[in-house]
Amino acid sequence: MRIAVLGATGRVGRLVVDQVVERGHEAVALVRSPQKYAQPARGGVEVRQADVTGPQPFPDLSDVDVVVSALGISKGDGPGALVAGARILAALPVRTLWLGALGSGVSTGAGGGIYQAVMKMFVGKELAEKAAADAIVLEGGATVFHAPDLWVGDVSAARRNVPLAQYPKPFLPPHASRATVAALIVDEAERPTSGAGVLVPVAGA
């Protein structure tokens, strides 16, 4: 399988690339500055320039099987970067997996009251843009991952993707390691969930 990763230099994106390579798939890193891209230890990652807010054309991805977006809002980005990326990917005739955030848009309140309060405090006005981007890619047929608070840690052996409608609202704020979420994204690339829509990555049983 050939998997392209947008945001491949980010904290989750680079872990997705690692998972793709470790599982024997072909990885294509979509990055703003190819000359600055650091290959993973195993190497062999194809690199293409891609900037969702730049003037240059987005690269042709007709040769890939799945596009993963681990796009985030960087400090240097103005409002609209996520929506711009969503519009580009939604128009591609390629299966798309999009990383979003639990507590935004359709999953507002799903992480519990404490979690939602924390999201409003620390993510604030970005929640609206996240929700808008999710809506665009969902309309285009993408699968969206509403990840909880992300921590540093290993890949959980008990990991699973849960459809949002089946996700039990927790009392304590949920979390998962970035490595676990990256692994679950590649799990979904390998074994698609029928009619997935929005999935919540869960670290434990």
LUMLOVEX-641302 format. One line per 2 residues: number of its first residue (from 0); their letters; for each residue x, y, z of N, C-alpha, C. Coordinates in nm, 4 decimals, decimal comma. Layout:
<atoms>
NUM	A	X Y Z X Y Z X Y Z ~ ...
</atoms>
This chain:
<atoms>
0	MR	0,0844 -0,1197 0,0000 0,0000 0,0000 0,0000 0,0879 0,1246 0,0000 ~ 0,0424 0,2251 -0,0710 0,1173 0,3509 -0,0804 0,0374 0,4579 -0,0059
2	IA	0,0966 0,5134 0,0994 0,0257 0,6053 0,1876 0,0986 0,7386 0,1927 ~ 0,0274 0,8471 0,1604 0,0831 0,9818 0,1690 0,0415 1,0437 0,3021
4	VL	0,1334 1,1172 0,3640 0,1065 1,1772 0,4949 0,1295 1,3277 0,4863 ~ 0,0210 1,4029 0,5032 0,0282 1,5490 0,5073 0,0539 1,5915 0,6518
6	GA	0,1516 1,6801 0,6700 0,1919 1,7150 0,8062 0,2899 1,6124 0,8605 ~ 0,3738 1,5604 0,7718 0,4633 1,4496 0,8074 0,5758 1,4884 0,9020
8	TG	0,5958 1,6187 0,9262 0,7000 1,6607 1,0202 0,6425 1,6921 1,1582 ~ 0,5105 1,6824 1,1723 0,4475 1,7119 1,3008 0,4632 1,5980 1,3999
10	RV	0,4189 1,6216 1,5218 0,4390 1,5230 1,6288 0,3622 1,3937 1,6049 ~ 0,2466 1,4020 1,5422 0,1731 1,2804 1,5074 0,2115 1,2339 1,3678
12	GR	0,2259 1,3267 1,2750 0,2551 1,2915 1,1370 0,3805 1,2081 1,1205 ~ 0,4861 1,2453 1,1911 0,6104 1,1677 1,1758 0,5961 1,0271 1,2329
14	LV	0,5094 1,0110 1,3341 0,4846 0,8775 1,3886 0,3999 0,7941 1,2931 ~ 0,3104 0,8601 1,2193 0,2347 0,7885 1,1165 0,3298 0,7377 1,0082
16	VD	0,4219 0,8234 0,9648 0,5210 0,7799 0,8654 0,6000 0,6606 0,9176 ~ 0,6442 0,6657 1,0427 0,7180 0,5540 1,1022 0,6366 0,4252 1,0967
18	QV	0,5072 0,4342 1,1307 0,4210 0,3163 1,1291 0,4056 0,2612 0,9873 ~ 0,3889 0,3502 0,8924 0,3738 0,3086 0,7527 0,4968 0,2305 0,7075
20	VE	0,6151 0,2850 0,7363 0,7405 0,2207 0,6951 0,7623 0,0892 0,7689 ~ 0,7383 0,0890 0,9008 0,7600 -0,0319 0,9814 0,6711 -0,1474 0,9367
22	RG	0,5549 -0,1161 0,8840 0,4624 -0,2217 0,8412 0,4844 -0,2647 0,6967 ~ 0,5864 -0,2094 0,6345 0,6218 -0,2522 0,4994 0,5472 -0,1841 0,3870
24	HE	0,4781 -0,0740 0,4171 0,4102 0,0026 0,3134 0,5039 0,1100 0,2578 ~ 0,4643 0,1717 0,1478 0,5406 0,2824 0,0902 0,4861 0,4138 0,1449
26	AV	0,5750 0,5007 0,1926 0,5345 0,6281 0,2511 0,5747 0,7443 0,1612 ~ 0,4835 0,8410 0,1500 0,5110 0,9654 0,0793 0,4872 1,0782 0,1787
28	AL	0,5930 1,1505 0,2134 0,5820 1,2610 0,3087 0,5496 1,3895 0,2340 ~ 0,4399 1,4536 0,2727 0,3981 1,5799 0,2112 0,4355 1,6921 0,3070
30	VR	0,5354 1,7709 0,2712 0,5906 1,8709 0,3628 0,6129 2,0043 0,2913 ~ 0,6189 2,1105 0,3695 0,6410 2,2436 0,3117 0,7826 2,2590 0,2579
32	SP	0,8798 2,2058 0,3309 1,0213 2,2245 0,2939 1,0902 2,0893 0,2814 ~ 1,0855 2,0279 0,1628 1,1453 1,8946 0,1445 1,2924 1,8885 0,1825
34	QK	1,3661 1,9991 0,1618 1,5092 1,9979 0,1901 1,5385 1,9868 0,3392 ~ 1,4395 2,0175 0,4224 1,4575 2,0102 0,5673 1,4033 1,8807 0,6275
36	YA	1,3460 1,7952 0,5424 1,2843 1,6733 0,5946 1,3901 1,5727 0,6385 ~ 1,3769 1,5209 0,7598 1,4700 1,4203 0,8133 1,4084 1,2821 0,7940
38	QP	1,4742 1,2010 0,7145 1,4245 1,0659 0,6891 1,4215 0,9848 0,8187 ~ 1,3212 0,8951 0,8358 1,3215 0,8056 0,9521 1,4401 0,7110 0,9444
40	AR	1,4665 0,6402 1,0531 1,5846 0,5539 1,0626 1,5928 0,4545 0,9468 ~ 1,4803 0,4010 0,9064 1,4811 0,3035 0,7976 1,4927 0,3702 0,6609
42	GG	1,4666 0,4993 0,6543 1,4774 0,5719 0,5278 1,3735 0,5259 0,4269 ~ 1,3974 0,5609 0,3007 1,3121 0,5147 0,1924 1,1808 0,5873 0,1760
44	VE	1,1659 0,7045 0,2394 1,0418 0,7800 0,2284 1,0528 0,8791 0,1130 ~ 0,9568 0,8749 0,0236 0,9526 0,9737 -0,0854 0,9000 1,1047 -0,0280
46	VR	0,9573 1,2156 -0,0704 0,9190 1,3458 -0,0175 0,8684 1,4345 -0,1306 ~ 0,7516 1,4980 -0,1077 0,6963 1,5914 -0,2053 0,6596 1,7212 -0,1333
48	QA	0,6801 1,8304 -0,2025 0,6456 1,9599 -0,1444 0,4949 1,9802 -0,1496 ~ 0,4385 2,0192 -0,0348 0,2944 2,0431 -0,0269 0,2672 2,1476 0,0798
50	DV	0,2064 2,2564 0,0389 0,1702 2,3636 0,1316 0,0263 2,4025 0,1010 ~ -0,0646 2,3737 0,1938 -0,2072 2,3957 0,1671 -0,2417 2,5443 0,1567
52	TG	-0,1533 2,6302 0,2068 -0,1799 2,7740 0,1998 -0,0887 2,8451 0,1001 ~ -0,0036 2,7703 0,0320 0,0921 2,8308 -0,0604 0,0362 2,8507 -0,1994
54	PQ	0,1060 2,9281 -0,2831 0,0589 2,9562 -0,4191 0,0842 2,8424 -0,5182 ~ 0,1795 2,7545 -0,4857 0,2132 2,6494 -0,5805 0,1062 2,5397 -0,5809
56	PF	0,0903 2,4699 -0,6944 -0,0102 2,3635 -0,7033 0,0184 2,2512 -0,6027 ~ -0,0866 2,1897 -0,5519 -0,0719 2,0758 -0,4624 -0,0221 1,9582 -0,5456
58	PD	0,0647 1,8737 -0,4899 0,1213 1,7642 -0,5704 0,0161 1,6628 -0,6148 ~ 0,0424 1,6004 -0,7262 -0,0444 1,4950 -0,7785 -0,0331 1,3728 -0,6877
60	LS	-0,1461 1,3230 -0,6415 -0,1470 1,2062 -0,5515 -0,2249 1,0903 -0,6120 ~ -0,2361 1,0894 -0,7440 -0,3119 0,9832 -0,8096 -0,2441 0,8469 -0,7980
62	DV	-0,1175 0,8459 -0,7554 -0,0448 0,7199 -0,7440 -0,0463 0,6633 -0,6018 ~ -0,1223 0,7240 -0,5101 -0,1269 0,6727 -0,3729 -0,2633 0,6100 -0,3459
64	DV	-0,2667 0,5212 -0,2463 -0,3904 0,4521 -0,2109 -0,4688 0,5258 -0,1023 ~ -0,3962 0,5881 -0,0097 -0,4583 0,6572 0,1029 -0,3794 0,7846 0,1317
66	VV	-0,4528 0,8920 0,1646 -0,3889 1,0143 0,2130 -0,4282 1,0331 0,3587 ~ -0,3273 1,0496 0,4435 -0,3500 1,0765 0,5856 -0,3174 1,2228 0,6113
68	SA	-0,4084 1,2940 0,6761 -0,3778 1,4315 0,7158 -0,3570 1,4366 0,8658 ~ -0,2347 1,4741 0,9039 -0,2038 1,5022 1,0438 -0,1771 1,6517 1,0573
70	LG	-0,2449 1,7270 0,9722 -0,2269 1,8717 0,9669 -0,2737 1,9360 1,0967 ~ -0,1938 2,0280 1,1468 -0,2314 2,1025 1,2658 -0,2251 2,2514 1,2380
72	IS	-0,2558 2,3295 1,3393 -0,2469 2,4744 1,3275 -0,1159 2,5187 1,3916 ~ -0,0207 2,5574 1,3091 0,1097 2,6005 1,3589 0,1046 2,7459 1,4018
74	KG	0,2024 2,7879 1,4819 0,2056 2,9257 1,5306 0,2139 3,0264 1,4175 ~ 0,2826 2,9897 1,3092 0,2977 3,0833 1,1982 0,1793 3,0874 1,1035
76	DG	0,0836 2,9956 1,1222 -0,0322 2,9906 1,0333 -0,1407 3,0864 1,0807 ~ -0,1993 3,1540 0,9879 -0,3146 3,2358 1,0214 -0,4402 3,1503 1,0186
78	PG	-0,5542 3,2099 1,0496 -0,6803 3,1364 1,0430 -0,7049 3,0837 0,9019 ~ -0,7620 2,9655 0,8949 -0,7994 2,9109 0,7649 -0,7108 2,8014 0,7102
80	AL	-0,5989 2,7710 0,7775 -0,5084 2,6687 0,7241 -0,5738 2,5313 0,7208 ~ -0,6443 2,4955 0,8277 -0,7094 2,3644 0,8312 -0,8191 2,3556 0,7262
82	VA	-0,8980 2,4603 0,7130 -1,0050 2,4611 0,6141 -0,9475 2,4525 0,4731 ~ -0,8377 2,5230 0,4482 -0,7728 2,5160 0,3162 -0,7279 2,3744 0,2859
84	GA	-0,6661 2,3086 0,3849 -0,6228 2,1708 0,3661 -0,7397 2,0769 0,3446 ~ -0,8478 2,0992 0,4194 -0,9660 2,0155 0,4051 -1,0253 2,0261 0,2652
86	RI	-1,0309 2,1465 0,2121 -1,0870 2,1659 0,0777 -1,0041 2,0955 -0,0284 ~ -0,8723 2,1006 -0,0124 -0,7844 2,0336 -0,1089 -0,8041 1,8833 -0,1046
88	LA	-0,8011 1,8265 0,0163 -0,8111 1,6810 0,0276 -0,9500 1,6297 -0,0086 ~ -1,0531 1,7066 0,0237 -1,1887 1,6634 -0,0086 -1,2111 1,6538 -0,1594
90	AL	-1,1325 1,7279 -0,2349 -1,1476 1,7283 -0,3808 -1,0660 1,6180 -0,4485 ~ -0,9807 1,5504 -0,3728 -0,8968 1,4465 -0,4321 -0,9738 1,3158 -0,4467
92	PV	-0,9529 1,2438 -0,5555 -1,0193 1,1140 -0,5745 -0,9416 1,0016 -0,5054 ~ -0,9015 1,0263 -0,3814 -0,8206 0,9309 -0,3052 -0,8821 0,9177 -0,1662
94	RT	-0,8805 0,7990 -0,1112 -0,9320 0,7766 0,0242 -0,8527 0,8610 0,1235 ~ -0,9246 0,9314 0,2115 -0,8611 1,0241 0,3046 -0,8932 0,9900 0,4493
96	LW	-0,7894 0,9926 0,5334 -0,8022 0,9780 0,6786 -0,7555 1,1098 0,7389 ~ -0,8418 1,1737 0,8170 -0,8188 1,3101 0,8655 -0,8114 1,3100 1,0181
98	LG	-0,7058 1,3679 1,0738 -0,6914 1,3757 1,2194 -0,7559 1,5029 1,2713 ~ -0,8588 1,4870 1,3531 -0,9272 1,5988 1,4166 -0,9131 1,5891 1,5682
100	AL	-1,0044 1,6542 1,6393 -0,9937 1,6610 1,7848 -1,1259 1,6291 1,8521 ~ -1,1214 1,5394 1,9494 -1,2386 1,5113 2,0309 -1,2792 1,6391 2,1034
102	GS	-1,4089 1,6676 2,1022 -1,4566 1,7896 2,1655 -1,4823 1,9026 2,0686 ~ -1,4623 1,8757 1,9390 -1,4905 1,9770 1,8373 -1,6054 1,9292 1,7491
104	GV	-1,6835 2,0222 1,7017 -1,7901 1,9884 1,6081 -1,8850 1,8817 1,6598 ~ -1,8983 1,7738 1,5835 -1,9961 1,6693 1,6159 -1,9638 1,5938 1,7446
106	ST	-1,8403 1,6044 1,7934 -1,8052 1,5339 1,9179 -1,8010 1,6285 2,0383 ~ -1,8566 1,7469 2,0252 -1,8620 1,8394 2,1388 -1,9328 1,7726 2,2563
108	GA	-1,8671 1,7700 2,3702 -1,9238 1,7092 2,4900 -1,8989 1,5611 2,5039 ~ -1,8496 1,4940 2,3978 -1,8326 1,3489 2,4020 -1,7234 1,3040 2,4984
110	GG	-1,6282 1,3938 2,5268 -1,5194 1,3590 2,6189 -1,5536 1,3851 2,7650 ~ -1,6756 1,4307 2,7916 -1,7162 1,4619 2,9283 -1,7031 1,6100 2,9591
112	GI	-1,7669 1,6518 3,0665 -1,7702 1,7929 3,1008 -1,6357 1,8527 3,1334 ~ -1,5529 1,7796 3,2090 -1,4212 1,8307 3,2465 -1,3349 1,8481 3,1220
114	YQ	-1,3364 1,7468 3,0372 -1,2569 1,7513 2,9151 -1,2989 1,8680 2,8268 ~ -1,4310 1,8881 2,8111 -1,4783 1,9944 2,7244 -1,4377 2,1313 2,7774
116	AV	-1,4403 2,1466 2,9093 -1,3987 2,2739 2,9687 -1,2517 2,3016 2,9408 ~ -1,1699 2,1962 2,9481 -1,0266 2,2108 2,9194 -1,0060 2,2466 2,7722
118	MK	-1,0817 2,1835 2,6836 -1,0707 2,2137 2,5407 -1,1033 2,3602 2,5130 ~ -1,2104 2,4094 2,5730 -1,2484 2,5487 2,5519 -1,1415 2,6438 2,6036
120	MF	-1,0770 2,6048 2,7145 -0,9761 2,6910 2,7746 -0,8483 2,6969 2,6912 ~ -0,8034 2,5807 2,6416 -0,6727 2,5753 2,5755 -0,6792 2,5751 2,4226
122	VG	-0,7906 2,5322 2,3665 -0,8031 2,5301 2,2205 -0,8890 2,6472 2,1730 ~ -0,9913 2,6785 2,2505 -1,0721 2,7983 2,2291 -1,1255 2,8169 2,0897
124	KE	-1,0901 2,9299 2,0283 -1,1475 2,9664 1,8993 -1,1046 2,8744 1,7856 ~ -0,9996 2,7922 1,8070 -0,9602 2,6973 1,7033 -1,0635 2,5863 1,6863
126	LA	-1,1488 2,5660 1,7878 -1,2495 2,4611 1,7792 -1,3415 2,4818 1,6597 ~ -1,3765 2,6066 1,6321 -1,4664 2,6354 1,5199 -1,4017 2,5982 1,3872
128	EK	-1,2725 2,6283 1,3725 -1,2049 2,5928 1,2474 -1,1903 2,4424 1,2332 ~ -1,1608 2,3745 1,3447 -1,1514 2,2285 1,3412 -1,2845 2,1680 1,2972
130	AA	-1,3934 2,2197 1,3510 -1,5255 2,1691 1,3150 -1,5564 2,1946 1,1687 ~ -1,5220 2,3122 1,1190 -1,5469 2,3456 0,9790 -1,4669 2,2553 0,8857
132	AD	-1,3404 2,2297 0,9203 -1,2565 2,1422 0,8376 -1,3102 1,9994 0,8385 ~ -1,3510 1,9519 0,9557 -1,4083 1,8174 0,9650 -1,5289 1,8032 0,8727
134	AI	-1,6158 1,9030 0,8769 -1,7380 1,8973 0,7961 -1,7063 1,8865 0,6478 ~ -1,6035 1,9588 0,6046 -1,5663 1,9566 0,4630 -1,5164 1,8188 0,4211
136	VL	-1,4254 1,7611 0,4993 -1,3697 1,6307 0,4597 -1,4716 1,5182 0,4763 ~ -1,5590 1,5296 0,5771 -1,6647 1,4291 0,5923 -1,7580 1,4308 0,4727
138	EG	-1,7904 1,5500 0,4254 -1,8751 1,5621 0,3066 -1,8074 1,4985 0,1859 ~ -1,6739 1,5037 0,1841 -1,5983 1,4435 0,0753 -1,5749 1,2939 0,0912
140	GA	-1,6258 1,2348 0,2000 -1,6150 1,0904 0,2190 -1,4996 1,0442 0,3049 ~ -1,4315 1,1359 0,3715 -1,3163 1,0990 0,4546 -1,3605 1,0315 0,5846
142	TV	-1,2677 0,9617 0,6463 -1,2836 0,9131 0,7826 -1,2079 1,0099 0,8725 ~ -1,2734 1,0580 0,9777 -1,2139 1,1572 1,0669 -1,1892 1,0957 1,2036
144	FH	-1,0699 1,1169 1,2548 -1,0327 1,0681 1,3879 -1,0442 1,1826 1,4878 ~ -1,1324 1,1697 1,5862 -1,1438 1,2707 1,6904 -1,0618 1,2240 1,8102
146	AP	-0,9337 1,2612 1,8046 -0,8390 1,2154 1,9070 -0,8558 1,2946 2,0359 ~ -0,8410 1,2275 2,1516 -0,8450 1,2968 2,2797 -0,7122 1,3654 2,3077
148	DL	-0,6911 1,4069 2,4300 -0,5651 1,4696 2,4697 -0,4503 1,3743 2,4387 ~ -0,3461 1,4249 2,3714 -0,2366 1,3400 2,3264 -0,1144 1,3554 2,4152
150	WV	-0,0618 1,2426 2,4575 0,0536 1,2372 2,5468 0,1689 1,1660 2,4771 ~ 0,2850 1,1689 2,5416 0,4008 1,0912 2,4965 0,3882 0,9508 2,5541
152	GD	0,4166 0,8494 2,4759 0,4084 0,7124 2,5254 0,4194 0,6126 2,4122 ~ 0,4207 0,4858 2,4499 0,4321 0,3785 2,3520 0,2966 0,3471 2,2886
154	VS	0,2999 0,2614 2,1879 0,1784 0,2154 2,1230 0,1070 0,1169 2,2149 ~ -0,0206 0,1387 2,2387 -0,0989 0,0496 2,3238 -0,1397 -0,0756 2,2469
156	AA	-0,1148 -0,1918 2,3067 -0,1546 -0,3182 2,2446 -0,3061 -0,3356 2,2477 ~ -0,3734 -0,2629 2,3383 -0,5190 -0,2744 2,3530 -0,5930 -0,1655 2,2759
158	RR	-0,5244 -0,1002 2,1852 -0,5840 0,0116 2,1127 -0,7011 -0,0330 2,0254 ~ -0,7941 0,0600 2,0016 -0,9066 0,0318 1,9134 -0,9696 0,1627 1,8684
160	NV	-1,0283 0,1596 1,7521 -1,1048 0,2726 1,7011 -1,2519 0,2489 1,7302 ~ -1,3166 0,3471 1,7908 -1,4575 0,3350 1,8280 -1,5384 0,4387 1,7511
162	PL	-1,6424 0,3970 1,6775 -1,7285 0,4957 1,6122 -1,7854 0,5931 1,7155 ~ -1,7937 0,7185 1,6806 -1,8365 0,8206 1,7756 -1,9702 0,7864 1,8412
164	AQ	-2,0629 0,7314 1,7644 -2,1951 0,6986 1,8185 -2,1880 0,5914 1,9273 ~ -2,0790 0,5124 1,9287 -2,0650 0,4053 2,0272 -1,9656 0,4394 2,1385
166	YP	-1,9126 0,5597 2,1359 -1,8105 0,5987 2,2331 -1,8772 0,6357 2,3659 ~ -1,8438 0,5639 2,4747 -1,9045 0,5942 2,6043 -1,8421 0,7199 2,6662
168	KP	-1,9243 0,8164 2,7020 -1,8733 0,9412 2,7570 -1,8018 0,9143 2,8896 ~ -1,6732 0,9485 2,9007 -1,5985 0,9226 3,0235 -1,6199 1,0330 3,1270
170	FL	-1,5953 0,9993 3,2531 -1,6021 1,1013 3,3576 -1,4718 1,1804 3,3627 ~ -1,3600 1,1069 3,3636 -1,2296 1,1720 3,3649 -1,1864 1,2042 3,2222
172	PP	-1,1117 1,3115 3,2017 -1,0680 1,3485 3,0671 -0,9910 1,2354 2,9987 ~ -1,0311 1,1947 2,8795 -0,9621 1,0861 2,8095 -0,8307 1,1310 2,7482
174	HA	-0,7403 1,0370 2,7295 -0,6133 1,0669 2,6640 -0,5609 0,9424 2,5946 ~ -0,4631 0,9602 2,5088 -0,3963 0,8505 2,4396 -0,2587 0,8994 2,3986
176	SR	-0,1665 0,8069 2,3798 -0,0337 0,8475 2,3324 -0,0412 0,8804 2,1834 ~ 0,0445 0,9714 2,1398 0,0501 1,0047 1,9974 0,0849 0,8809 1,9149
178	AT	0,1715 0,7962 1,9688 0,2112 0,6744 1,8971 0,0918 0,5810 1,8785 ~ 0,0054 0,5744 1,9791 -0,1140 0,4903 1,9684 -0,2075 0,5424 1,8618
180	VA	-0,2288 0,6733 1,8592 -0,3170 0,7327 1,7582 -0,2592 0,7117 1,6187 ~ -0,1292 0,7281 1,6040 -0,0655 0,7045 1,4742 -0,0863 0,5603 1,4295
182	AL	-0,0705 0,4662 1,5235 -0,0899 0,3253 1,4909 -0,2342 0,2970 1,4509 ~ -0,3295 0,3609 1,5195 -0,4704 0,3400 1,4877 -0,5074 0,3974 1,3514
184	IV	-0,4434 0,5065 1,3142 -0,4679 0,5628 1,1812 -0,4220 0,4643 1,0732 ~ -0,3048 0,4055 1,0928 -0,2549 0,3086 0,9941 -0,3363 0,1793 1,0009
186	DE	-0,3827 0,1410 1,1219 -0,4743 0,0269 1,1326 -0,5960 0,0488 1,0420 ~ -0,6513 0,1699 1,0473 -0,7699 0,2015 0,9678 -0,7378 0,2024 0,8188
188	AE	-0,6182 0,2470 0,7834 -0,5772 0,2429 0,6422 -0,5735 0,0991 0,5923 ~ -0,5268 0,0096 0,6765 -0,5152 -0,1311 0,6388 -0,6490 -0,2043 0,6423
190	RP	-0,7306 -0,1717 0,7434 -0,8583 -0,2417 0,7618 -0,9692 -0,1392 0,7839 ~ -1,0278 -0,0890 0,6777 -1,1280 0,0173 0,6906 -1,2511 -0,0257 0,7695
192	TS	-1,3000 0,0659 0,8506 -1,4247 0,0458 0,9239 -1,5407 0,0865 0,8352 ~ -1,6336 -0,0037 0,8128 -1,7456 0,0247 0,7243 -1,8293 0,1406 0,7779
194	GA	-1,8539 0,2395 0,6932 -1,9353 0,3540 0,7318 -1,8815 0,4284 0,8512 ~ -1,7507 0,4402 0,8592 -1,6856 0,4923 0,9808 -1,7295 0,6335 1,0170
196	GV	-1,7201 0,7268 0,9231 -1,7508 0,8661 0,9568 -1,6492 0,9202 1,0554 ~ -1,6881 0,9330 1,1821 -1,5984 0,9824 1,2861 -1,5638 0,8674 1,3803
198	LV	-1,4329 0,8460 1,3999 -1,3831 0,7443 1,4916 -1,3112 0,8116 1,6079 ~ -1,3220 0,7522 1,7260 -1,2482 0,7994 1,8420 -1,1388 0,6985 1,8746
200	PV	-1,0110 0,7373 1,8681 -0,9023 0,6457 1,9036 -0,9015 0,6226 2,0551 ~ -0,9019 0,4953 2,0937 -0,9047 0,4587 2,2357 -0,7810 0,3762 2,2657
202	AG	-0,7101 0,4124 2,3724 -0,5834 0,3453 2,4038 -0,6023 0,2117 2,4735 ~ -0,7060 0,1993 2,5567 -0,7241 0,0774 2,6354 -0,8527 0,0053 2,6017
204	A	-0,8750 -0,1035 2,6756 -0,9927 -0,1849 2,6517 -1,1191 -0,1143 2,6993
</atoms>
